[in-house]
């Protein structure tokens, strides 16, 4: 089972990017989907998550009001719209999936994508 993340790149501070994640090999009906990120030398941290029914969770301290997670259950995809990007958002972004309900802890997600690099220049 693979989760394919895409949409990363280089953007100037204040710019926007949209990340997408699509699974291959299976569907994730009734799974929560999430985005995490890992900057060099730092631990992987929770960014946002969305349940099958559409309820969402965010890392309020770091992305509140700037990032929006969404999913299209018919297309089996999840997206992360990132606006007003800051240099501190620079990281590798990973999508992940877990059964039923969203959680913020890395260890609770059994399925992970390969990551996509986001670099925000000042």
C-alpha positions in Angstrom: 0.0 0.0 0.0 1.4 3.4 -1.0 0.4 6.9 -0.5 1.6 9.2 -3.2 2.2 12.8 -2.2 2.8 15.6 -4.7 2.7 19.3 -5.2 5.8 20.4 -3.2 8.3 22.9 -4.5 10.0 26.2 -4.0 8.0 29.3 -3.2 8.6 32.7 -1.8 7.5 33.8 1.6 3.8 34.8 1.5 3.1 32.4 -1.4 0.9 29.4 -1.7 1.2 25.7 -2.6 -1.3 22.9 -2.8 -0.2 19.4 -1.8 -2.2 16.3 -2.9 -2.1 12.7 -1.7 -3.6 9.7 -3.4 -3.4 6.1 -2.4 -2.5 3.3 -4.7 -3.3 -0.3 -4.2 -6.4 0.2 -2.1 -9.0 2.7 -1.0 -9.1 4.3 2.4 -12.8 4.2 3.1 -13.6 5.3 6.7 -9.9 6.2 7.3 -8.7 9.5 8.6 -6.1 11.2 6.5 -3.4 13.5 7.8 -0.4 15.6 6.8 2.8 15.7 8.9 6.0 17.5 8.2 9.6 17.1 9.2 12.2 19.9 9.0 16.0 19.1 9.1 17.1 18.1 12.5 13.6 18.2 14.0 11.0 15.5 14.8 8.1 14.9 12.5 5.1 17.0 13.6 1.4 17.0 13.0 0.1 19.6 10.6 -3.6 18.7 9.8 -6.0 15.8 9.6 -9.4 15.1 8.2 -11.9 12.4 9.0 -14.0 10.4 6.5 -17.0 12.6 7.3 -15.0 15.8 6.8 -14.3 17.0 10.3 -10.8 18.5 10.6 -8.0 19.0 13.1 -5.1 21.5 12.8 -1.8 22.2 14.5 -3.2 25.5 15.8 0.1 26.9 16.9 1.9 26.6 13.6 -0.7 26.6 10.7 -3.9 28.1 12.1 -5.7 30.1 9.5 -3.2 29.5 6.8 -3.6 25.9 5.9 -6.7 24.1 4.8 -7.1 20.3 4.5 -9.8 18.7 2.4 -10.6 15.4 0.9 -12.6 14.0 -2.1 -13.9 10.6 -1.1 -15.1 9.9 -4.6 -11.6 10.4 -6.0 -9.9 9.0 -2.9 -7.6 12.0 -2.5 -6.7 14.4 0.2 -5.3 17.9 -0.3 -3.5 20.5 1.8 -3.9 24.1 0.6 -1.0 26.2 2.1 -1.3 30.0 2.0 0.8 32.8 3.5 3.7 30.4 3.6 6.6 31.3 5.9 10.3 30.1 5.8 9.6 28.1 9.0 7.1 26.0 6.9 10.1 24.6 5.0 10.0 20.8 5.5 9.3 17.5 3.9 5.6 17.0 4.0 4.1 13.5 4.5 0.6 12.2 4.1 -0.6 9.4 6.3 -3.7 7.3 7.0 -5.2 5.6 10.0 -8.4 3.8 10.6 -11.5 5.7 11.7 -10.6 8.8 13.7 -7.9 11.4 13.2 -5.1 11.6 15.8 -2.1 13.9 16.1 0.5 11.3 17.1 2.9 10.0 14.5 3.0 6.5 15.9 -0.8 6.0 15.5 -0.6 6.2 11.7 0.2 2.8 10.0 0.3 4.1 6.4 2.7 6.8 5.1 3.6 8.4 1.8 7.1 9.1 0.6 7.1 12.8 1.3 7.3 15.9 -0.8 9.7 18.8 -0.2 8.3 22.3 0.5 10.9 25.1 0.6 9.9 28.7 1.4 12.5 31.3 0.7 12.6 34.6 2.6 
